[in-house]
Amino acid sequence: MSGEVYNFSAGPALLPTPVMQRAQEELRDYRGTGLSILETVHRGETFGEITARTEATLRKLLGIPEEYAVLFLQGGASLQFVMLAMNLSHSGDHLAYVDTGHWSTKAIAAARELRAVDVVASAKENGYTEIPGQAAWKSLDDAAYLHYTPNETIDGLEFDYVPEADGQPLIVDMSSTILSRPIDVSHYEVIYAGAQKNLGPTGLALVIMKRELAASAGVEVPTILRYRTHIEAGSVYNTPPTFTWYLIGLYMDWVTGQGGLEEMARRAAARSKLIYAAIDASGGFYVNRVAARSRSRTNIPFGIDDRELETRFLAQAEAIGLKQLHGHRSKGGMRASLYNAMPFAGTERLAEFMRDFQARHG
Ligand SMILES: Cc1ncc(COP(=O)(O)O)c(C=O)c1O
């Protein structure tokens, strides 16, 4: 195929081209060592330098205070759903969760296997089209922590405010928006995110956690599932996916070189504006049901009120290099995921194609 290919996948997502090029150049011989990172021991000096540098770069980008540990763990964000409940609460405790879509529902279901969960606010009543304002939430009572998902990757809903906990630890699943804007890390006790969207390839979850919280897990938590174990072991308690970790390091360098998180935020706003403008100007041909104040800057689901046209849209988009635009299998339709690595030109190309397709089929 001629012409640029743009990858709109929700994850594993696109990686910045310079990151791929660097990895390709270094694949056979990592910086004169004569070895590939794929065959480099995870406890040696070479890999140790990579992990130390990655953590330092991440700490700088996000402004992570010293009292927070930075962990890279296996099992994805999904294992965090369980580890959090296991480590940060005890049998008999109850937990407070906000339900805003697919991923918060999954987090709630996982936590419910271990503890009582109070859903203190839910977008279910409005069909997952608007984030409930905090004034309408139920009381957190004495919940062991409060958990929320600021951006729902599948539903395309995003918080337009940062919730306040009532003295409880605030835990946030930032899988689809981490590194897409500056955040105040100290507002949260735990931030976690699967790597495969805005940090690098699949295989690791980032966990940024106030160290003192990790101390409280009881002996009932198996060693490998205790945060304390991984803090003490520098996230190499067992063999990690080393190549993923190395690529995350390259990704961090790329974000830094591009101007950091303020620049990522500026780009995210500009990209999403373009796609929402194409939807809103379509006179109802393209439909996105999310209330304006809750629209995601990262994942934009949209549909056409005609299944056959949606199939054609996806096939024609694919043919001109606009790839992986299909919606989640539970929703159908289309979804444009616009992560950090999506060039503005890719978004322009999609908006143009949307207008063109409507002109031909509307
Ligand atoms: C917001 C959010 N949370 C959790 C997950 C689950 O991540 P993983 O597949 O890494 O377990 C995803 C995956 O897409 C997600 O988007």
The ligand as a Gaussian input file, in Angstrom:
#p B3LYP/6-31G(d) Opt

LIG

0 1
 C       -9.251000       1.920000      31.419000
 C       -8.758000       0.510000      31.316000
 N       -8.580000      -0.204000      32.439000
 C       -8.149000      -1.470000      32.400000
 C       -7.872000      -2.101000      31.211000
 C       -7.393000      -3.537000      31.222000
 O       -6.063000      -3.558000      30.906000
 P       -5.235000      -4.921000      30.721000
 O       -5.717000      -5.534000      29.470000
 O       -3.835000      -4.421000      30.665000
 O       -5.478000      -5.772000      31.892000
 C       -8.024000      -1.409000      30.014000
 C       -7.721000      -2.066000      28.723000
 O       -8.022000      -1.603000      27.668000
 C       -8.488000      -0.065000      30.073000
 O       -8.660000       0.633000      28.955000

